[in-house]
Amino acid sequence: MQQGTSNIIGLINGQNWEMQTVAGKTTGASLHRAGMGPKLLIDENGGFHGIWDNSPDRPIDGENQPIPGITAGGTTMYRYSPDGKFWQTTRQVILPFSVEGNCRAKLFNGKLLLMVLGDARDVKVIFAEYDLPTPAKNIFEISSDKMFYEDGETIRMHARIQGSAIGDLYVVVADPYNVDSFGNLIPVNNTFQFSYLAPNFTWQPYNDLSKIQPVIQNFSLTQYNRDFSFPVAKKNPPYANLARYVIYSAVNAPGQAIGNFLTPLYSYKTHICTQTGCGEL
């Protein structure tokens, strides 16, 4: 079920509900931000397959009028749980836009069959077929506790890791960006730079990707969720500017030139702003 703007799974235990949040609201985002809702499937082995709408931070609610042919942003997300309680295994973006309308889904012969009414700016019916991803998929995702921060606010960075591979962990931040009238990130001239998380867990600027060092070498991927860094907005690098940032994270083959990735290249956006309690403005 859906509670407010968070995705909640409820299991009845006698007379009591055990509530599990499987996708919470992004702090600082618009109150109109959507959550799950589209579909929850249970397979013959009792596994749970969830499909939900991950709407953009500026939803299609009148703040941005629909423009035909321009994508609305957001994604359609798939996630698996072996028991409907612990959602700490595979998740995967399966469509490059939000599920703005209804959704029909079916599990058949090891595949996920999906029909959605998607993307409010260019509405169309989408038919899709996917091989179900394995729960052992290797991932390395660096994000933060929310997307919008005011000057002086602590940024709680978070690492989510799973899998069975051994590799070198890289974290890169690109900044600063502004946003054009279509919502695209545009690098700020003369000040744009890249920083990487060095082995001593300090942020270092760089201009040659081939020469950066992994934050950790020969790391054995396993189930891991933890806050690991707490920079302050507009005070600590790499978040010293009032602008938008993109965090990139990936695991590379151990000892190999960067680009031989063992995980998908993950990106996450943050925004440092001037307003108190900034968010959807």
N, C-alpha and C positions, 0 to 999 in steps of 0.2 A: 504494500500500500504506500501512498505518498502522503507525507505530512508537511504542510507548508511548502517550502522549496527544497526539501531534502528527500532522499530516497530511503524508505524504511521497509525492512522486512520484519514481520511480526510472527512469532511462533507461540502457540498456546501451550502452556505448561501447567496442567491442572486448571486452576482458576486464574492464573496470571499470564500476562503477555511478556515474552522475552523479545525486546526490541533490538534490532541490529541495523545501524545506519550503514548502507552500502555505497552511498554517494551523497555527500552533504553539499549544502549550498556554499558557493564560493563567497567568503566574507568580503564585503565591500561591493559586491556586484548588485545589479538592479534587483528590486523585489520581484520583478517579473521573470527572473531567470528560471527556466524550466528544470525539471528533474526527470525521474524515471517515467513510469506510466505506460510507455508503449507496449511492452510484452515481458512476461516471465514464463519460461517453459521448464518443465521437469521431465527428464529423460527416464528410460526404463530402469536405470540403475540408481535413481534417486538424485541425480545431479541437477543443479539449478543453472539455467541459462538465461541471463538477463540482457535485455536490450533497452537502452534509454537514450533520451534526447539530452545532449550537452549543448545548451543554447549559448549564443555569443553573449559577451558581457553587455553589449548594447543590443537588446532583443528587438524584435520587430513589433514594437508596441506604440508607434507613433513618434518616438524620438527620431528614428530613422525611417523615412517613408520607403516602402518597397519600390525598387527600381528593377524593371524586367531585365533579365540577363546578367544581373550582378548578384553573386552568391551572398547569402545572408551571414555566412560564417558558422561557427559551431561544428559539431560532429555528431554522428550516431555511434554509440559505444556498445560493444559487447563485453560481457564479463561472465565468468564461470565460477560456481561454488560447488564443491562436492556434497554439501549438506544443507545449503540455504542459510547457513549461519556464519560461516567463515568465508569471506570474499577476498582472500589474499592470494589467489592464484592468477590465472590468465585474464587479461583484459586486452581489448583490441579495438581500434577505430575501424569501423566497417563501411562508413559512408562519410564523405567530406562535407556534410551539412547536417543541420539539426532535423530531427523527425518532427516537423511542425504539425503534421496531421496524424492520421490514424496509422496503425501498424498491424500487419498480419505476419505471423511467423510459424514455421513448422520444422521439426527435426525429422529428417528422412535419410536413411542409409548413410549415416555419419556426416550429413551435411545440414547446414542451416539454410532454409529457404525463407526469403524475406520479401514482403511487398509493403512499401511505405508510400505515404503522401508526404513529400518532403520539400524543404526549401521555400519559404514563403515568398521570396522575391521572384522565383521562377518555378511556380508550383507544377509538379509533374508526378505521375505514378512511377515508382522505381521498382523493378523486379531484380532480385539479386540472389546469388547462390554462393555459399562459402563452405569450404572445408573447415570443420571445427578445429580451432587452434588447440594445441596440446597444453595441458596445465604446466608442463615443464619448460615452457618458453622462457628464454633468457631475456631479462629486462634490467635496465639501470635507469631510473628516472629521478632527476633532481627537480624539485619544485619548491614552493614556499607555502606558508599557511594561508595566504590570501594573495590577491593580485594587485591591490591598491594600497599604497602606504603614504602617510603624510610625513613631512620633515621631522626627523628625530625619532620616528617609530622603529621599533626592533623588527627586523625581517627574520622570521623563523624558517630557515631553510631545512628541507626534508629530503632524505634519501630513501628510495624504495627499490629494493633489489630482490630478484628471484632467479632461480635457474640452477644449472649444474656445471656451467663452463668455468674455466680459469682464464682470466685476462687482466689487462691493464685498464684502469678506470680514468676517464677524462671528463672534466667539467670545464665548460667555456661560457663566458658571458659576453654578449655583444651590446654596445651602447654608444651614444644615446640615439634613440629614435623619436621622431614625431609621427603623427598620423595625418594622412591626407583626407580629403573630403569623402573618399570611398572606404576609409578605415584601414588602408594599407600602411604598413610601417615604412617610414622613409628615414634613412640615416641622416643625421645632422652633419652638415659639411664642416670640415676642418677639426671637428672634435670627436668623430667616430673612432672607436678603438675596440679591440678585443682584449679580454683578460682571461687567464686560466687559473684554476686552483692548483697551486704547486704542492709538491710532496710534504712541505712543512705546514700545509693548510693556510697559507697566505695567498692573496690574489696578486698575480703578476701580469703586467701588460705584455703584449707580444705583437709582432708583425710578420712572423714566419711560423705557420702552423706546424711545419715539419720538425721544428726544434722544441716544441713544448714538451713537458714531462707529464706523465700520468700522476694523478694525486696518490694512487696506490698501484703498485705493480703486483702481478701474479696473484690477484685476489680470487678466491674461490667463491663463486656466486652461491648464495643460499637465501632462504627467506629472511628478509631484513627490512625493518621499517624504523627509522630513527631520525630525530632532529640532530643536526651535526654542526650548524654554524648559525651565528646570530648577529649579522652586521646591522648597523643602524642607518636608516635612510638619510641620505645627503650628508653623511659623516664618515662612513667607512667604505673603502673600496670593495667591490667595483661600483657601489651604488652612491656615488658622490654627486651626481647630477639630477636635476629635476627633469626626468624624461622617462621613456619606456625602455625596458631591457628585455633581452631574450636569453634564457639559460639553455645551453645545450649539454646533453650528457650521453655518453655511450661507453661501451666496453669494447676495447680493441684486442685483437689477438696478442698474446703476451710476447713482448720483445719485438713486435713487428711495426713497420711504419704505419702511422695513423691513417685510417681509411679502411683497414681490414677489420671491419666491425663485427663483433659477435652478437650484438644487440641492435635493435632499431635505434637510429639517432633520435633522441627525445628532445623536444623543445617546450619551453614554458615561458610565458610572458609575465612581467611585473611592471608596475608603473609607480614612480615616485612623483608626488604632486604637491602643490603649494597649499591646497585647501586643508583646513582642519576636518578630519573625518572624511577624507575624500573617497569617492567611489564612482558611481554612475552619475555623471554631471551632464 
